């Protein structure tokens, strides 16, 4: 007899993903976030103008997107991508591990902290320099400590999918421009929000100055995020710039128990004052109007499949054509329980890739 997958399994799969049967054709976070121009709520003062081609203003606690401009537009992220690098690698690397950077890492182009090929750095030192002074050499050294650049990029892109940051494609761990690399203002806000939930990430991004090892002693490094020094309640996250990407930034500030996230992309000038204005608008507007969208939650981790233990009694062997009894080995509609687990996992995987594929094609 041919068995059809129970409807409950399919519904469970879509619920598990946090999407509805109709969500696949909508932009992540809501229909309005598919617009290319400014998306702002009615009944309140319009958000401040900015030269950035794209931005998002969101409430970190609720996930409400308060206003946006081309939120899913794909742009080069520059060093804002280092936020994803850190978020991916912090849980994987021992912060006290000593690292000897390779010649390749030491000679990485662009912004650098000035590494040397000596085992004088801890992973924690490298994370600090990655996020404070945007060290491309540190990004490479961390990727090597994680098993190599290819492995690290695979894990960064997997983390982006877990966050439902489907506009993001990492091609370098540093954010240096490379064909095919992209992110969006919406995705940067998702990444920052997830980072704020990690104590180490938040500690690194909020550090203003610190000591960094040198062959003889140490020297001081200072955070490139100018708003840490002059915006009340600034927590920090990451800024970036390349000649092709232009200016980009994602940051968060906390006032009166509330946190606002602002991300901007492709700004051709000095953006710090404009970001401060966008943050001010976010604090003044939150809770006073309906949101224009939402920062979605990460896809939950899949529960591990049950496995037999050495102390468990062997399951009775069923005669051909059926299962035995209605005990733990039984399933639904004649399908063994183990078969249902496999079926559910297979369906879930299929739904994940279906949603991901449709969303990518819809951009």
C-alpha positions as CSV (number, residue, x, y, z in Angstrom):
1,X,0.0,0.0,0.0
2,X,1.4,3.4,-0.9
3,X,1.5,5.8,2.1
4,X,0.9,9.5,1.7
5,X,2.8,11.9,4.1
6,X,0.4,13.0,6.9
7,X,-0.7,16.6,6.5
8,X,0.5,17.2,10.1
9,X,4.1,16.5,9.1
10,X,4.0,19.1,6.3
11,X,2.4,21.7,8.6
12,X,4.9,20.9,11.3
13,X,7.7,21.5,8.8
14,X,6.4,24.9,7.7
15,X,5.7,25.9,11.3
16,X,9.2,24.8,12.2
17,X,10.6,27.1,9.5
18,X,8.5,30.0,10.7
19,X,6.8,30.5,7.4
20,X,3.3,29.9,6.2
21,X,2.2,28.2,3.0
22,X,1.9,31.7,1.4
23,X,5.1,33.1,2.7
24,X,7.4,31.7,0.0
25,X,6.3,34.3,-2.6
26,X,6.7,37.3,-0.2
27,X,9.9,39.1,0.7
28,X,11.4,38.0,4.0
29,X,10.0,40.1,6.7
30,X,6.8,41.2,4.9
31,X,5.3,42.4,1.6
32,X,6.3,46.1,2.1
33,X,9.9,45.2,2.4
34,X,10.0,44.2,-1.3
35,X,9.8,47.8,-2.3
36,X,12.8,49.6,-3.7
37,X,12.1,53.1,-2.4
38,X,11.5,54.4,1.1
39,X,9.0,52.4,3.1
40,X,7.7,54.5,6.1
41,X,4.7,54.3,8.4
42,X,1.8,56.7,8.3
43,X,0.8,59.1,11.0
44,X,4.3,59.9,12.2
45,X,7.1,62.2,11.1
46,X,9.0,60.8,8.0
47,X,12.4,59.3,8.7
48,X,15.4,61.6,8.1
49,X,16.9,61.7,4.6
50,X,20.1,59.9,3.9
51,X,22.4,59.5,0.9
52,X,22.5,55.8,1.5
53,X,21.0,53.7,-1.3
54,X,19.5,51.3,1.3
55,X,18.7,51.3,5.0
56,X,16.7,49.6,7.7
57,X,15.6,51.0,11.1
58,X,14.4,48.2,13.5
59,X,13.4,47.6,17.1
60,X,15.8,44.9,18.3
61,X,13.5,43.5,21.0
62,X,10.3,43.2,19.0
63,X,11.9,42.7,15.6
64,X,9.6,45.4,14.2
65,X,11.1,47.2,11.1
66,X,10.1,50.8,11.7
67,X,11.2,52.2,8.3
68,X,13.4,51.1,5.4
69,X,14.7,51.9,1.9
70,X,15.4,49.2,-0.6
71,X,15.8,46.8,2.4
72,X,16.4,43.7,0.2
73,X,18.5,45.4,-2.4
74,X,21.8,43.4,-2.8
75,X,24.9,45.5,-2.4
76,X,28.6,44.8,-1.7
77,X,28.9,44.7,2.2
78,X,32.6,45.6,2.6
79,X,33.7,45.1,6.2
80,X,30.2,44.9,7.6
81,X,30.5,41.3,6.5
82,X,33.0,40.8,9.4
83,X,29.9,40.8,11.7
84,X,28.9,37.5,10.1
85,X,32.4,36.2,10.3
86,X,32.5,36.9,14.0
87,X,29.0,35.5,14.7
88,X,29.9,32.3,12.8
89,X,33.3,31.7,14.4
90,X,32.9,32.9,18.0
91,X,31.0,29.7,19.0
92,X,33.5,27.5,17.2
93,X,36.9,28.7,18.4
94,X,38.4,28.6,21.9
95,X,39.1,32.3,22.8
96,X,42.3,31.3,24.7
97,X,43.7,29.3,21.7
98,X,47.1,30.6,20.5
99,X,47.4,31.3,16.8
100,X,50.4,31.8,14.6
101,X,49.2,33.7,11.5
102,X,50.4,32.4,8.1
103,X,52.3,34.4,5.6
104,X,49.1,34.7,3.6
105,X,47.2,36.2,6.6
106,X,50.0,38.6,7.5
107,X,50.1,39.9,3.9
108,X,46.3,40.2,3.4
109,X,45.5,43.4,1.5
110,X,43.4,46.3,2.8
111,X,42.9,47.4,6.4
112,X,45.1,45.4,8.9
113,X,46.2,45.5,12.5
114,X,49.7,44.4,11.6
115,X,50.1,40.7,12.4
116,X,53.4,38.9,12.4
117,X,54.0,35.2,11.9
118,X,54.5,34.4,15.5
119,X,52.3,32.6,18.0
120,X,51.7,35.6,20.2
121,X,48.0,36.1,19.6
122,X,44.9,34.5,21.1
123,X,41.7,34.0,19.2
124,X,40.2,36.6,21.5
125,X,42.9,39.1,20.4
126,X,42.1,38.4,16.7
127,X,38.3,38.9,17.3
128,X,39.0,42.3,19.0
129,X,41.2,43.5,16.1
130,X,38.7,42.1,13.6
131,X,35.8,44.2,15.0
132,X,37.7,47.2,16.4
133,X,40.1,48.1,13.6
134,X,38.6,45.9,10.8
135,X,41.7,43.8,10.4
136,X,41.6,41.8,7.2
137,X,44.7,40.0,8.3
138,X,42.7,38.9,11.4
139,X,39.8,37.7,9.3
140,X,42.2,35.4,7.4
141,X,44.0,34.2,10.6
142,X,40.7,33.3,12.2
143,X,39.5,31.5,9.1
144,X,42.7,29.5,9.1
145,X,42.3,28.7,12.8
146,X,38.9,27.4,11.9
147,X,40.2,24.9,9.4
148,X,40.7,27.1,6.3
149,X,39.0,29.7,4.2
150,X,36.8,27.3,2.2
151,X,35.4,25.7,5.4
152,X,34.8,29.1,7.0
153,X,33.0,30.5,4.0
154,X,30.8,27.4,3.9
155,X,29.9,27.9,7.6
156,X,29.3,31.6,7.1
157,X,26.9,31.0,4.3
158,X,25.2,28.3,6.3
159,X,24.8,30.7,9.2
160,X,23.3,33.3,6.9
161,X,20.7,30.7,5.8
162,X,20.0,29.9,9.4
163,X,19.3,33.5,10.1
164,X,17.1,33.7,6.9
165,X,19.6,36.3,5.6
166,X,19.0,35.0,2.0
167,X,20.4,38.1,0.3
168,X,23.8,37.4,1.8
169,X,26.5,35.5,0.0
170,X,30.0,35.4,1.6
171,X,33.0,35.0,-0.8
172,X,35.7,36.4,1.6
173,X,35.9,36.3,5.4
174,X,37.0,39.9,5.5
175,X,34.4,41.5,3.3
176,X,37.0,42.4,0.6
177,X,35.1,42.7,-2.7
178,X,34.8,39.6,-4.8
179,X,32.3,38.8,-7.6
180,X,29.2,37.2,-6.3
181,X,29.5,38.6,-2.7
182,X,26.5,40.4,-1.5
183,X,24.3,41.4,1.4
184,X,21.4,43.8,2.1
185,X,20.4,46.3,4.7
186,X,17.8,43.9,5.9
187,X,20.3,41.0,6.3
188,X,22.8,43.2,8.1
189,X,20.1,44.1,10.6
190,X,19.4,40.4,11.1
191,X,23.0,39.6,11.6
192,X,23.5,42.4,14.1
193,X,20.4,41.4,16.1
194,X,21.7,37.8,16.3
195,X,25.1,39.1,17.4
196,X,23.7,41.2,20.2
197,X,22.4,37.9,21.7
198,X,26.0,36.6,22.0
199,X,27.8,38.0,25.1
200,X,31.3,37.8,23.5
201,X,30.2,39.4,20.3
202,X,28.6,42.3,22.2
203,X,31.7,42.7,24.4
204,X,34.0,42.9,21.3
205,X,31.8,45.4,19.4
206,X,31.4,47.7,22.4
207,X,35.1,47.9,23.3
208,X,36.5,51.4,22.6
209,X,40.2,50.7,23.1
210,X,42.3,47.7,24.0
211,X,45.8,46.4,24.1
212,X,47.0,44.3,21.2
213,X,50.1,42.0,21.3
214,X,53.3,43.0,19.5
215,X,56.6,41.1,19.2
216,X,57.9,43.3,22.0
217,X,55.0,44.2,24.4
218,X,51.8,45.6,23.0
219,X,50.2,48.6,21.4
220,X,46.8,50.2,21.7
221,X,44.0,49.8,19.1
222,X,40.9,51.9,18.9
223,X,37.4,51.2,17.6
224,X,36.7,52.6,14.1
225,X,33.0,53.1,15.0
226,X,32.9,56.8,15.6
227,X,29.4,56.7,17.2
228,X,30.8,54.7,20.2
229,X,32.6,57.9,21.2
230,X,29.8,60.4,20.7
231,X,26.3,58.8,20.5
232,X,24.6,58.2,23.8
233,X,23.8,54.5,24.3
234,X,25.8,53.3,21.4
235,X,26.6,49.6,21.6
236,X,28.5,49.3,18.4
237,X,28.6,46.7,15.6
238,X,30.6,47.3,12.4
239,X,31.3,49.8,9.6
240,X,32.9,49.2,6.2
241,X,34.2,50.8,3.1
242,X,35.7,49.9,-0.2
243,X,36.0,51.9,-3.4
244,X,33.4,49.6,-5.1
245,X,31.0,49.1,-2.1
246,X,31.3,52.7,-0.8
247,X,30.3,53.2,2.8
248,X,28.3,50.7,4.8
249,X,27.4,50.4,8.5
250,X,25.3,48.4,10.9
251,X,24.9,49.4,14.5
252,X,22.8,49.3,17.6
253,X,22.1,51.7,20.5
254,X,20.3,51.2,23.7
255,X,18.3,53.9,25.6
256,X,15.7,53.5,28.4
257,X,15.8,49.8,28.1
258,X,15.2,49.7,24.3
259,X,17.6,48.9,21.5
260,X,17.4,50.3,18.0
261,X,19.3,48.8,15.0
262,X,20.2,50.9,12.0
263,X,21.9,49.5,8.9
264,X,22.9,51.4,5.8
265,X,24.5,50.4,2.5
266,X,26.2,52.2,-0.4
267,X,26.7,55.7,1.0
268,X,29.1,57.8,-0.9
269,X,30.2,60.2,1.8
270,X,30.4,60.9,5.6
271,X,27.5,59.0,7.1
272,X,27.9,59.1,10.8
273,X,25.6,62.1,11.4
274,X,22.9,60.6,9.2
275,X,23.1,57.3,11.1
276,X,22.7,59.2,14.4
277,X,19.6,60.9,13.0
278,X,18.1,57.6,11.9
279,X,18.7,56.2,15.4
280,X,17.1,59.2,17.0
281,X,14.1,58.7,14.7
282,X,13.9,55.1,15.7
283,X,13.8,55.8,19.4
284,X,11.2,58.5,18.9
285,X,9.0,56.4,16.7
286,X,9.1,52.9,18.3
287,X,5.7,51.9,19.8
288,X,3.9,54.8,18.2
289,X,2.9,53.3,14.8
290,X,2.4,50.0,13.0
291,X,5.7,48.5,11.7
292,X,6.4,48.2,7.9
293,X,7.8,44.7,8.4
294,X,9.7,42.5,10.8
295,X,13.1,41.0,11.4
296,X,12.4,37.3,11.2
297,X,13.8,34.9,13.8
298,X,16.5,32.4,13.0
299,X,15.4,28.9,11.8
300,X,15.4,26.7,15.0
301,X,18.0,24.0,15.3
302,X,16.6,20.6,14.2
303,X,16.1,18.1,17.1
304,X,18.5,15.1,16.9
305,X,16.9,11.9,15.7
306,X,16.5,9.2,18.5
307,X,19.2,6.6,18.5
308,X,19.2,3.1,20.1
309,X,21.4,2.7,23.1
310,X,23.4,-0.4,24.1
311,X,21.1,-0.9,27.1
312,X,17.9,-0.7,25.1
313,X,16.2,-4.0,24.4
314,X,16.2,-5.0,20.7
315,X,13.0,-4.2,18.9
316,X,10.9,-7.2,17.9
317,X,11.3,-8.1,14.3
318,X,8.1,-7.6,12.4
319,X,6.9,-10.2,9.9
320,X,7.0,-9.0,6.3
321,X,4.1,-6.8,5.5
322,X,3.6,-5.0,8.9
323,X,4.9,-3.8,12.2
324,X,4.5,-5.4,15.6
325,X,2.1,-4.1,18.1
326,X,1.4,-0.4,19.0
327,X,4.5,0.2,21.2
328,X,7.3,2.7,20.6
329,X,8.3,1.2,17.3
330,X,4.9,1.8,15.8
331,X,4.2,4.8,13.6
332,X,1.3,6.4,11.9
333,X,-0.9,4.8,9.3
334,X,1.3,1.7,9.2
335,X,4.6,3.7,8.7
336,X,7.2,2.7,11.3
337,X,8.2,5.4,13.8
338,X,11.8,5.4,12.4
339,X,10.3,5.9,8.9
340,X,8.3,8.9,10.1
341,X,11.5,10.5,11.6
342,X,13.2,10.0,8.3
343,X,10.2,11.2,6.3
344,X,9.8,14.3,8.5
345,X,13.5,15.1,8.2
346,X,13.4,14.7,4.4
347,X,10.3,16.8,4.1
348,X,11.8,19.5,6.3
349,X,15.0,19.6,4.2
350,X,12.9,19.8,1.0
351,X,10.9,22.7,2.4
352,X,14.0,24.5,3.5
353,X,15.6,24.4,0.1
354,X,12.3,25.1,-1.7
355,X,11.7,28.2,0.4
356,X,15.3,29.3,0.0
357,X,15.3,28.7,-3.8
358,X,12.0,30.6,-4.4
359,X,13.2,33.5,-2.3
360,X,16.5,33.7,-4.1
361,X,14.7,33.7,-7.5
362,X,12.3,36.4,-6.3
363,X,15.0,39.0,-5.6
